[in-house]
Amino acid sequence: MTFNNYDPGKGWPLGTGPFKLVLSTPEVQLYDRRDDWWGSVTGFHDPPKVERIQYIPVANDDIAGQLYINNQLDAGPPLLKGTFEAARGFNDALRSWSAEGPVWGAPDGCTFVLILNNQKKHLASADVRWAINHAINRDEITEIAYEGGIPSVVVPISSFGIKQYLPLMQDLIDRYGPDNPDPIKVEERMTVAGYSKDSEGFWVKDGERVEITLEIPSWIRPQGPFLEKQLQEAGFDAVFKQGEPATIGDRLRLGETEVVWVQCGSINEPYDTLKSFHSKNSGPPGEKYNGAVQGGRYENPEMDAILDEMEGMLHSPDDPRYVELARAGMELFLRDMPVIHIAEELHVTVFNTRYWTNWPGSENPYMGPFPPWRGWYQITLNLEPTE
């Protein structure tokens, strides 16, 4: 709101890409091709065939699906798996990263995670957090809510580029057994933590129930009803409500809400995600935390020491010391369960081949399928018109 360098007549904002901003309103942003782009003038790259990029806001999944069906969108917001398959039934020009399902999307280094404020009463207990973990049936969420379109995960490791580290930690995962929905283990953990059930079957301590309000943005909403039901059946007074990402983010940073969000970072080494659990990324109660995805406010000097050493290292699964540190960090994560990972985020990004071809895909992976926030520059240089 305080940006002062918007004046298309003067060429502001200044950029070095092949497109320039010519209009920005709440309804649309227009970028036109620059015929004097340095890349084409110097022979670095042919000018893009795309002459204009038009960004329009899209309210929700259903509206986006209809726009794709009507060939009014070439690319943009991902769709829920069911919406994409329905839209594809009406418009066979639509595709995603994979040409065939049931898994349409590609990994992006992020996982869906239930973020619990570790400074909050009840949730400050690792036993309570583990009990919540044992209440969650990940397979039910991935197979029913997402129709088999995403895999479940239990630790902060995605399949984007660091899966080579997973076998080096599998024995730790097997020993702690986080992917284990088990009402008996819920009972054991809550009893150890000093809780009992009231007349309605909800866990209480010192006269207070463990209340959990699951605030979930619209694009992750399929998980909401399942998590609400699973937690309630396990004795947690949980309720799901859909919220908007902008307002959820503010409350999350202040520690005021429990959310299902994404934790990103693990694109080439475990440290990229584990570093979120460094104490420097936490904050005092009631104040905004410092980290981008440290909504759990986990603080542990043991973890800090591990991460401080890892920060200055070149990662390698063949480096015994690096692997030792990564394993130690993962064991602390599993011991304390600061947040609960549920499934891998696989965006069903949609590309429309009606007017443009040579979109990236599993058979032509020249760029990740994440427009407009990643890779769009490279994609526009590769698109070919169909007519």
Buried (B, 14 or more C-beta within 10 A) or exposed (E): EEEEEEEBEEEBEEEEBBBBBEEBEEEEBBBBBBEEBEBBEEEEEEBBBBEEBEEEEBEEBBEBBBBBBEEEBBBBBBBBBBBBBBBBEEBEBBBBBBEEBEBBBBBBBBBBBBBBBBBBEBBEBBBBBBBBBBBBBBEBBBBEBBBEBBBBBBBBBBBBBBEEBBEBBEEBBEEBEBBEBBEEBBBBBBBEBEBEBEEEEBBBBEEEBBBBBBBBBBBBBBBBBBBBBBBBBBBBBBBBEEBEEEEBBEBBBBBBBBBBBBBBBBBBBBBBBBBBBBBBBBBEEEEEBEBEBBBBBBBBEEBBBBBEBBEEBEBEBEEEEBBEBBBBBBBBBBBBBBBBBBBBBBBBBBBBBBEBEBBBBBEEEEBBBBBBEEBBBEBBBBBEEEE
